[in-house]
Amino acid sequence: MQKRRGVGSGLIIREDGYILTNNHVVGNAQQIKVSLQDKRTFDGKVIGRDPFTDLAVVKIDAKGLPVSKIGESKSLRPGDFAIAIGSPLGFDHTVTLGIISALGRSIDAENKPISNLIQTDAAINPGNSGGPLLNIKGEVVGVNVAIRGDGQNIGFAIPSEVFSEVSKQLIEQGHVSRPYLGIKMQIMDEAMAQALGLPPNTKGALVAQVGQGSPAEEGGLQIQDVITSIDGQPVKDPEDVRAFVKSKKTGDIVRIAVLRQGSLTSIKVKLGEFKAQ
């Protein structure tokens, strides 16, 4: 069988040998070699990975390494300078310059949706994945993750607020703990509201399916419930529900207001921990 070899990038996040990269960079590799700028080479071991954000942490046996300075991606604005560093097509430690093109982008990467990404026109190519995106101060504000192959200079990076929290959990426990409710939802429109006997301007998220044994089922959510608020925060569509749950922690108890057969009902649900398949 012919061996396949891939090249990617990464950034040192702790002086004792912890390196952040993309999950798709390490993939199912049987052997990982890490080359530093000073030409030293180490064997690497994956200590944690998160397919949802396409991030992974690799450990090498080293001490006293220079650590990347992390900046705040939430302070970025379109038009700010952006600097990408990586090993495009194997050309290691390549630096390219561009700008922040947009914020809050969503894409499908490796057949998985990733949201809240930074878009940049700094040149990114295969091999840049896992490398840092810097601001003009030299601070890491993103981890380069993907490009649009059918366009030019359309690259994406994972924000620092996301990769900082994910890498922390991967180092501490080898996986990322994510809360979940356990429902599938539909958007409420006039036709759906009419079918349920509700006013045509009804806003909310329609419960289309409740997972067996899920926190939603245990809490009493039912199919055709219309979620109108969570902990007092209005819900206008399914995305509001996803964003709210994502902002909570596993084990948190939330109060969900639902319209059920025209009457408003309040339900308490204890969020569970999502287990990746």
FIMAR-880895 format. One record per residue (C-alpha): residue number from 1; residue in three letters; chain; x, y, z. Coordinates in steps of 0.2 Angstrom, whole numbers. Example, Ala and Ser with C-alpha at 12.3 -4.5 7.8 and 13.67 -1.06 7.14 Angstrom:
// FIMAR-880895
+-----+-----+----+-------+-------+-------+
:   i :  aa : ch :    xx :    yy :    zz :
+-----+-----+----+-------+-------+-------+
:   1 : ALA :  A :    62 :   -22 :    39 :
:   2 : SER :  A :    68 :    -5 :    36 :
+-----+-----+----+-------+-------+-------+
END
This chain:
// FIMAR-880895
+-----+-----+----+-------+-------+-------+
:   i :  aa : ch :    xx :    yy :    zz :
+-----+-----+----+-------+-------+-------+
:   1 : MET :  A :     0 :     0 :     0 :
:   2 : GLN :  A :     7 :    17 :    -5 :
:   3 : LYS :  A :    10 :    29 :    10 :
:   4 : ARG :  A :     1 :    46 :     9 :
:   5 : ARG :  A :    10 :    62 :    16 :
:   6 : GLY :  A :     1 :    78 :    20 :
:   7 : VAL :  A :     8 :    95 :    25 :
:   8 : GLY :  A :    -1 :   107 :    37 :
:   9 : SER :  A :     3 :   121 :    49 :
:  10 : GLY :  A :     1 :   125 :    67 :
:  11 : LEU :  A :     4 :   137 :    82 :
:  12 : ILE :  A :    12 :   134 :    98 :
:  13 : ILE :  A :     0 :   139 :   112 :
:  14 : ARG :  A :    10 :   133 :   127 :
:  15 : GLU :  A :    29 :   133 :   130 :
:  16 : ASP :  A :    29 :   115 :   136 :
:  17 : GLY :  A :    25 :   108 :   118 :
:  18 : TYR :  A :     6 :   110 :   115 :
:  19 : ILE :  A :     2 :   115 :    97 :
:  20 : LEU :  A :   -14 :   120 :    90 :
:  21 : THR :  A :   -19 :   115 :    72 :
:  22 : ASN :  A :   -34 :   109 :    62 :
:  23 : ASN :  A :   -42 :    92 :    64 :
:  24 : HIS :  A :   -42 :    89 :    46 :
:  25 : VAL :  A :   -23 :    92 :    46 :
:  26 : VAL :  A :   -19 :    77 :    58 :
:  27 : GLY :  A :   -34 :    67 :    51 :
:  28 : ASN :  A :   -30 :    48 :    53 :
:  29 : ALA :  A :   -12 :    50 :    52 :
:  30 : GLN :  A :    -2 :    36 :    59 :
:  31 : GLN :  A :    13 :    47 :    62 :
:  32 : ILE :  A :    15 :    65 :    65 :
:  33 : LYS :  A :    31 :    75 :    63 :
:  34 : VAL :  A :    32 :    93 :    69 :
:  35 : SER :  A :    46 :   104 :    62 :
:  36 : LEU :  A :    49 :   121 :    71 :
:  37 : GLN :  A :    57 :   137 :    64 :
:  38 : ASP :  A :    74 :   133 :    72 :
:  39 : LYS :  A :    74 :   117 :    61 :
:  40 : ARG :  A :    71 :   105 :    76 :
:  41 : THR :  A :    60 :    90 :    72 :
:  42 : PHE :  A :    49 :    81 :    85 :
:  43 : ASP :  A :    37 :    67 :    85 :
:  44 : GLY :  A :    19 :    73 :    88 :
:  45 : LYS :  A :     4 :    65 :    97 :
:  46 : VAL :  A :   -14 :    70 :    96 :
:  47 : ILE :  A :   -21 :    73 :   113 :
:  48 : GLY :  A :   -38 :    80 :   108 :
:  49 : ARG :  A :   -48 :    84 :    93 :
:  50 : ASP :  A :   -65 :    93 :    90 :
:  51 : PRO :  A :   -73 :    89 :    73 :
:  52 : PHE :  A :   -86 :   103 :    75 :
:  53 : THR :  A :   -73 :   117 :    75 :
:  54 : ASP :  A :   -60 :   107 :    65 :
:  55 : LEU :  A :   -47 :   110 :    78 :
:  56 : ALA :  A :   -35 :    98 :    86 :
:  57 : VAL :  A :   -21 :    99 :    99 :
:  58 : VAL :  A :    -4 :    90 :    96 :
:  59 : LYS :  A :     9 :    87 :   110 :
:  60 : ILE :  A :    28 :    87 :   107 :
:  61 : ASP :  A :    41 :    83 :   120 :
:  62 : ALA :  A :    49 :   100 :   122 :
:  63 : LYS :  A :    51 :   114 :   134 :
:  64 : GLY :  A :    54 :   133 :   134 :
:  65 : LEU :  A :    46 :   135 :   117 :
:  66 : PRO :  A :    41 :   153 :   111 :
:  67 : VAL :  A :    22 :   155 :   113 :
:  68 : SER :  A :    10 :   164 :   101 :
:  69 : LYS :  A :     2 :   180 :   108 :
:  70 : ILE :  A :   -17 :   178 :   106 :
:  71 : GLY :  A :   -27 :   194 :   102 :
:  72 : GLU :  A :   -45 :   197 :   102 :
:  73 : SER :  A :   -54 :   193 :    86 :
:  74 : LYS :  A :   -70 :   201 :    92 :
:  75 : SER :  A :   -61 :   218 :    90 :
:  76 : LEU :  A :   -58 :   215 :    71 :
:  77 : ARG :  A :   -67 :   225 :    58 :
:  78 : PRO :  A :   -68 :   223 :    39 :
:  79 : GLY :  A :   -53 :   232 :    31 :
:  80 : ASP :  A :   -41 :   228 :    45 :
:  81 : PHE :  A :   -24 :   221 :    40 :
:  82 : ALA :  A :   -23 :   202 :    41 :
:  83 : ILE :  A :    -7 :   192 :    40 :
:  84 : ALA :  A :    -7 :   173 :    37 :
:  85 : ILE :  A :     8 :   162 :    41 :
:  86 : GLY :  A :    10 :   144 :    36 :
:  87 : SER :  A :    17 :   131 :    24 :
:  88 : PRO :  A :     7 :   133 :     8 :
:  89 : LEU :  A :    11 :   118 :    -4 :
:  90 : GLY :  A :    26 :   114 :     8 :
:  91 : PHE :  A :    34 :   131 :     7 :
:  92 : ASP :  A :    37 :   133 :    26 :
:  93 : HIS :  A :    35 :   149 :    36 :
:  94 : THR :  A :    27 :   158 :    21 :
:  95 : VAL :  A :    20 :   175 :    26 :
:  96 : THR :  A :     6 :   183 :    16 :
:  97 : LEU :  A :    -3 :   200 :    19 :
:  98 : GLY :  A :   -21 :   205 :    16 :
:  99 : ILE :  A :   -36 :   212 :    25 :
: 100 : ILE :  A :   -51 :   206 :    35 :
: 101 : SER :  A :   -64 :   204 :    21 :
: 102 : ALA :  A :   -79 :   200 :    32 :
: 103 : LEU :  A :   -84 :   192 :    49 :
: 104 : GLY :  A :   -97 :   179 :    55 :
: 105 : ARG :  A :   -96 :   168 :    39 :
: 106 : SER :  A :  -102 :   150 :    38 :
: 107 : ILE :  A :   -95 :   137 :    27 :
: 108 : ASP :  A :   -95 :   118 :    24 :
: 109 : ALA :  A :   -77 :   112 :    27 :
: 110 : GLU :  A :   -73 :    93 :    26 :
: 111 : ASN :  A :   -92 :    90 :    24 :
: 112 : LYS :  A :   -96 :    98 :    41 :
: 113 : PRO :  A :  -103 :   116 :    44 :
: 114 : ILE :  A :   -93 :   128 :    53 :
: 115 : SER :  A :  -100 :   145 :    58 :
: 116 : ASN :  A :   -94 :   162 :    64 :
: 117 : LEU :  A :   -78 :   162 :    54 :
: 118 : ILE :  A :   -66 :   176 :    49 :
: 119 : GLN :  A :   -65 :   179 :    30 :
: 120 : THR :  A :   -49 :   186 :    23 :
: 121 : ASP :  A :   -41 :   189 :     6 :
: 122 : ALA :  A :   -23 :   186 :    13 :
: 123 : ALA :  A :   -17 :   172 :     1 :
: 124 : ILE :  A :   -20 :   155 :     9 :
: 125 : ASN :  A :   -17 :   138 :     0 :
: 126 : PRO :  A :   -16 :   120 :     4 :
: 127 : GLY :  A :    -4 :   118 :    18 :
: 128 : ASN :  A :    -9 :   134 :    27 :
: 129 : SER :  A :   -22 :   125 :    37 :
: 130 : GLY :  A :   -19 :   126 :    55 :
: 131 : GLY :  A :    -8 :   141 :    54 :
: 132 : PRO :  A :   -11 :   158 :    62 :
: 133 : LEU :  A :   -20 :   173 :    55 :
: 134 : LEU :  A :   -12 :   188 :    64 :
: 135 : ASN :  A :   -18 :   206 :    66 :
: 136 : ILE :  A :    -6 :   221 :    63 :
: 137 : LYS :  A :     1 :   220 :    80 :
: 138 : GLY :  A :     7 :   202 :    77 :
: 139 : GLU :  A :    -7 :   194 :    88 :
: 140 : VAL :  A :   -15 :   178 :    83 :
: 141 : VAL :  A :   -34 :   182 :    80 :
: 142 : GLY :  A :   -38 :   167 :    70 :
: 143 : VAL :  A :   -33 :   149 :    64 :
: 144 : ASN :  A :   -33 :   147 :    45 :
: 145 : VAL :  A :   -45 :   133 :    41 :
: 146 : ALA :  A :   -52 :   133 :    23 :
: 147 : ILE :  A :   -52 :   142 :     6 :
: 148 : ARG :  A :   -65 :   143 :    -8 :
: 149 : GLY :  A :   -57 :   133 :   -22 :
: 150 : ASP :  A :   -68 :   140 :   -35 :
: 151 : GLY :  A :   -63 :   158 :   -31 :
: 152 : GLN :  A :   -48 :   168 :   -28 :
: 153 : ASN :  A :   -42 :   175 :   -11 :
: 154 : ILE :  A :   -57 :   169 :    -1 :
: 155 : GLY :  A :   -50 :   161 :    15 :
: 156 : PHE :  A :   -57 :   158 :    32 :
: 157 : ALA :  A :   -51 :   157 :    49 :
: 158 : ILE :  A :   -57 :   151 :    66 :
: 159 : PRO :  A :   -59 :   166 :    78 :
: 160 : SER :  A :   -47 :   167 :    94 :
: 161 : GLU :  A :   -62 :   167 :   106 :
: 162 : VAL :  A :   -67 :   150 :    99 :
: 163 : PHE :  A :   -50 :   142 :    97 :
: 164 : SER :  A :   -44 :   148 :   114 :
: 165 : GLU :  A :   -59 :   139 :   123 :
: 166 : VAL :  A :   -58 :   124 :   112 :
: 167 : SER :  A :   -40 :   121 :   115 :
: 168 : LYS :  A :   -41 :   123 :   134 :
: 169 : GLN :  A :   -54 :   109 :   135 :
: 170 : LEU :  A :   -44 :    98 :   123 :
: 171 : ILE :  A :   -29 :   100 :   134 :
: 172 : GLU :  A :   -38 :    97 :   150 :
: 173 : GLN :  A :   -50 :    83 :   145 :
: 174 : GLY :  A :   -46 :    78 :   127 :
: 175 : HIS :  A :   -63 :    83 :   120 :
: 176 : VAL :  A :   -75 :    98 :   120 :
: 177 : SER :  A :   -91 :    97 :   132 :
: 178 : ARG :  A :  -106 :   104 :   122 :
: 179 : PRO :  A :  -123 :   106 :   129 :
: 180 : TYR :  A :  -138 :   100 :   119 :
: 181 : LEU :  A :  -157 :   100 :   119 :
: 182 : GLY :  A :  -161 :    86 :   108 :
: 183 : ILE :  A :  -174 :    92 :    95 :
: 184 : LYS :  A :  -175 :    96 :    77 :
: 185 : MET :  A :  -184 :   112 :    72 :
: 186 : GLN :  A :  -193 :   121 :    58 :
: 187 : ILE :  A :  -195 :   139 :    54 :
: 188 : MET :  A :  -212 :   146 :    58 :
: 189 : ASP :  A :  -220 :   155 :    43 :
: 190 : GLU :  A :  -238 :   160 :    39 :
: 191 : ALA :  A :  -243 :   143 :    32 :
: 192 : MET :  A :  -236 :   134 :    47 :
: 193 : ALA :  A :  -245 :   145 :    59 :
: 194 : GLN :  A :  -261 :   143 :    50 :
: 195 : ALA :  A :  -260 :   125 :    50 :
: 196 : LEU :  A :  -257 :   125 :    69 :
: 197 : GLY :  A :  -272 :   137 :    71 :
: 198 : LEU :  A :  -260 :   151 :    77 :
: 199 : PRO :  A :  -260 :   170 :    71 :
: 200 : PRO :  A :  -251 :   172 :    55 :
: 201 : ASN :  A :  -237 :   183 :    63 :
: 202 : THR :  A :  -232 :   170 :    76 :
: 203 : LYS :  A :  -214 :   170 :    78 :
: 204 : GLY :  A :  -204 :   156 :    86 :
: 205 : ALA :  A :  -196 :   139 :    82 :
: 206 : LEU :  A :  -207 :   124 :    78 :
: 207 : VAL :  A :  -202 :   108 :    86 :
: 208 : ALA :  A :  -202 :    95 :    72 :
: 209 : GLN :  A :  -194 :    80 :    81 :
: 210 : VAL :  A :  -189 :    76 :    99 :
: 211 : GLY :  A :  -175 :    64 :   102 :
: 212 : GLN :  A :  -178 :    48 :   112 :
: 213 : GLY :  A :  -170 :    50 :   129 :
: 214 : SER :  A :  -165 :    67 :   125 :
: 215 : PRO :  A :  -165 :    82 :   138 :
: 216 : ALA :  A :  -180 :    89 :   128 :
: 217 : GLU :  A :  -190 :    73 :   130 :
: 218 : GLU :  A :  -186 :    72 :   149 :
: 219 : GLY :  A :  -191 :    90 :   151 :
: 220 : GLY :  A :  -208 :    88 :   142 :
: 221 : LEU :  A :  -206 :    96 :   125 :
: 222 : GLN :  A :  -217 :    89 :   112 :
: 223 : ILE :  A :  -218 :    89 :    93 :
: 224 : GLN :  A :  -228 :   104 :    87 :
: 225 : ASP :  A :  -223 :   115 :   102 :
: 226 : VAL :  A :  -218 :   132 :    96 :
: 227 : ILE :  A :  -203 :   139 :   106 :
: 228 : THR :  A :  -206 :   157 :   109 :
: 229 : SER :  A :  -193 :   161 :   122 :
: 230 : ILE :  A :  -179 :   154 :   133 :
: 231 : ASP :  A :  -175 :   161 :   150 :
: 232 : GLY :  A :  -185 :   176 :   145 :
: 233 : GLN :  A :  -176 :   179 :   129 :
: 234 : PRO :  A :  -187 :   180 :   114 :
: 235 : VAL :  A :  -185 :   167 :   100 :
: 236 : LYS :  A :  -189 :   171 :    82 :
: 237 : ASP :  A :  -182 :   156 :    73 :
: 238 : PRO :  A :  -172 :   140 :    76 :
: 239 : GLU :  A :  -156 :   149 :    75 :
: 240 : ASP :  A :  -160 :   159 :    91 :
: 241 : VAL :  A :  -163 :   142 :   100 :
: 242 : ARG :  A :  -146 :   135 :    94 :
: 243 : ALA :  A :  -137 :   151 :    98 :
: 244 : PHE :  A :  -144 :   151 :   116 :
: 245 : VAL :  A :  -140 :   133 :   119 :
: 246 : LYS :  A :  -123 :   135 :   113 :
: 247 : SER :  A :  -120 :   149 :   125 :
: 248 : LYS :  A :  -124 :   138 :   140 :
: 249 : LYS :  A :  -115 :   124 :   149 :
: 250 : THR :  A :  -119 :   106 :   151 :
: 251 : GLY :  A :  -130 :   103 :   166 :
: 252 : ASP :  A :  -138 :   121 :   165 :
: 253 : ILE :  A :  -157 :   122 :   168 :
: 254 : VAL :  A :  -166 :   133 :   156 :
: 255 : ARG :  A :  -184 :   138 :   156 :
: 256 : ILE :  A :  -193 :   137 :   139 :
: 257 : ALA :  A :  -209 :   145 :   135 :
: 258 : VAL :  A :  -219 :   136 :   121 :
: 259 : LEU :  A :  -236 :   138 :   113 :
: 260 : ARG :  A :  -245 :   121 :   114 :
: 261 : GLN :  A :  -262 :   120 :   105 :
: 262 : GLY :  A :  -264 :   139 :   107 :
: 263 : SER :  A :  -259 :   140 :   125 :
: 264 : LEU :  A :  -243 :   146 :   133 :
: 265 : THR :  A :  -234 :   134 :   143 :
: 266 : SER :  A :  -217 :   135 :   153 :
: 267 : ILE :  A :  -205 :   120 :   153 :
: 268 : LYS :  A :  -189 :   117 :   163 :
: 269 : VAL :  A :  -176 :   107 :   154 :
: 270 : LYS :  A :  -158 :   102 :   160 :
: 271 : LEU :  A :  -146 :   103 :   146 :
: 272 : GLY :  A :  -137 :    87 :   142 :
: 273 : GLU :  A :  -119 :    84 :   135 :
: 274 : PHE :  A :  -119 :    80 :   117 :
: 275 : LYS :  A :  -109 :    64 :   112 :
: 276 : ALA :  A :  -101 :    65 :    95 :
: 277 : GLN :  A :  -105 :    49 :    85 :
+-----+-----+----+-------+-------+-------+
END
